[in-house]
Amino acid sequence: MMRPHVPIVAIDGPSGSGKGTISRAVARYAGWHLLDSGALYRLVALAGQARGLDPQDVEGHAALARTMNVEFGVGPQGEEVVKLDGRDVTSELRSETAGQGASRVAAWPEVRTALLARQKAFVQPPGLVADGRDMGTVVFPEADLKIFLTASAEERARRRYKQLKDKGSDVSLAALSREIAERDLRDSTRAVAPLKPAPDAELIDSTGLSADEVVQKVLALGRSRSLWP
């Protein structure tokens, strides 16, 4: 008996392009499941720190990728809640330290392989919105709609700066700009699953656009493929 087709929308792009915000909004509109693949890599890095692993211990981090207990949930105000081995790590997860750690472990083929089955298991009816850097190229090349979302490095640094300031973090815009440039270089030049648009991806430059304007563009593309009303 053939399994019914489960539609997938893959939204890829560099750090600070707005993938998370757009993906959550599209998933909410469609009533679909959401995969934040970047969170999984951040969780591997956080789990490694919590266990005192050497930052360069590839096999140790790959083992954590296979065995760590992860829970994605929603708080009373609709906010994101993420638990790692029963501990709320939501605020740690979105720190720059976790982001840098994620970029490091994501370059290891052993960790990517360990997380692949976990990511594919998110494909459940009625559909999935997958947010990441290689969703349309490696994890879900069969996706019904592939979006590559980008913005200028300056715009992405400003967005991240505002986001962290709003959370009360003491951050430097200049330091954030450097970190984003370094991460762009690392993510786009790594040997395994480098950050790049799929050949059939729709490119959206969100520089100067509001989140709602970008969401409307994605929803229009989905309608053109009969993915939702």
C-alpha positions, 0 to 999 in steps of 0.5 A: 500500500502506497503512503499518501504524499505529504507536501513539503516546503523547504526554506533555506538561507543564511543566518539572519535572513528571517527563515525562522520567522517566515517558516513559523508564519507559513506553518501556522497559516497552513496548519502544517508541522514545522522543522527547525533544523538549525535548532537540532544542530544548536542542541547538539552543540549545547548538549556537548557543552553540558556533557563537557565534551571536547569541542572537536570531539566529532564522534562524541557529538555524533553520538549525542545527535543520535541519542539526545532527548529533544522536545519542541513545544509552545508556551502559554503566550505562543512562544517557542519552548525547547527542552534538552534532556528535560531542561528548558534551553530556549534562551540558550538555544538562540544565543550567539554562542549556540549559533557558532557551535551549531555552525561548527558541528554542522560541518561534520559529516558524522553529525549530519548523518546522525541527524538526517533520519531525525529530520526526515521523521518530521514529515507527517500529514498534513504537511511540513515546513522545513527551515534550514540551510540544506533542506532543499538541497540535501534533506528534502530534495523532493520538496514541493516548494523550495525557497532560498531566503536571503538579505544583505549582510548589513540587514541581517546583522541589524535584525539580529542586533535588534532581536538580541537587544529586545531580549536584553542582551548586551551585544555589539553591532560590529561584532555581530557583523563580523560573526555573520560574515565568518559564519556565511564563509564557513557555511558556504565553503564547508565540504558537506552540504554547503549553503547554496540555493537548490537549482529549482529554488525560488530566490527571495531577497528580503532586504527592505521587506517586512516579515509579512511581505515575505510571508505573502510572497511565500504563500503566493508561491504555495498557492501557485502549486496548489499547496493551500487555498 
